[in-house]
Amino acid sequence: MLGKTIDEINIGDSADFTKTVTGYDVYSFAGVTGDFNPAHIDSEFASETSFGKTIAHGILSIGFISNVLGTQLPGPGSITVGLECDFKKPVYIGDTITATVEVTKKDEARNRVWLRTYCTNQRGEIVVDGEAKMMPVTKKP
């Protein structure tokens, strides 16, 4: 199944994905990436930081955005051309994060769409805010 083409995408279209972050997610991410920063995996160390406890990798939240872009909007076969993100608040183990993408601009001649990308926690606070530039799939006739 292929994602949406530029002609099937409209400004204002949106999609989202929600997940509760677990300790397993954080440790698995550290194992896959090699990012064993103690702020993420060592509760004793993290208790001495300004966050007071371990926090999830910021890039993990960006992974949730990537999920939406690659599976829903624009969807399978689309390519990320650019991604900008600002980390606004920490994500803690046990937080429920919703990644949302919304189409803000289209360039049909260049086959590009821009989407606002952001993640909110269970309190509705924005934890990541940004923009993606995508190349939607082109289907063979």
C-alpha positions, 0 to 999 in steps of 0.5 A, spaced: 500 500 500 502 506 497 501 513 501 498 519 498 500 523 492 501 530 492 494 530 488 491 526 494 493 531 500 490 537 502 492 543 506 489 542 513 489 534 512 492 531 519 494 525 522 496 522 529 499 517 533 499 516 541 504 512 545 505 511 552 513 511 553 515 506 557 522 504 560 523 499 555 522 504 550 528 508 553 532 502 554 531 499 547 532 506 544 539 507 548 541 500 545 539 501 538 543 508 538 548 507 543 546 513 546 547 511 554 547 518 556 545 517 564 540 522 564 536 517 560 538 511 563 541 512 570 535 514 575 540 516 581 544 520 576 538 523 573 535 525 580 541 530 581 539 534 574 534 539 573 529 534 571 529 530 577 528 523 574 530 520 568 527 523 561 526 520 554 531 521 549 528 527 545 529 523 538 524 518 541 519 523 540 521 525 533 521 517 532 513 518 533 513 523 528 516 519 523 511 514 524 506 518 522 509 521 516 511 514 514 505 510 515 499 515 515 501 522 512 503 522 506 504 515 508 508 509 505 513 511 500 514 518 502 521 521 503 522 526 508 526 531 505 527 536 511 525 536 519 526 541 524 524 540 531 525 544 537 524 540 544 520 544 549 519 540 555 522 533 557 518 527 556 518 522 562 517 515 563 510 514 563 508 520 559 503 519 554 505 522 547 501 524 541 505 526 535 501 530 530 502 532 523 498 537 519 499 539 512 500 547 511 503 548 504 504 544 498 508 545 491 505 541 486 510 542 481 516 540 485 512 534 489 513 537 496 508 538 502 510 541 508 507 539 515 507 542 522 509 537 526 508 536 534 508 532 540 503 533 546 503 530 553 497 527 556 496 534 559 496 537 552 503 541 553 507 541 547 513 537 548 516 538 541 514 543 535 517 543 528 516 542 521 517 537 516 518 537 508 516 531 505 516 528 498 510 524 497 509 518 493 508 518 486 504 512 483 506 509 476 500 510 471 
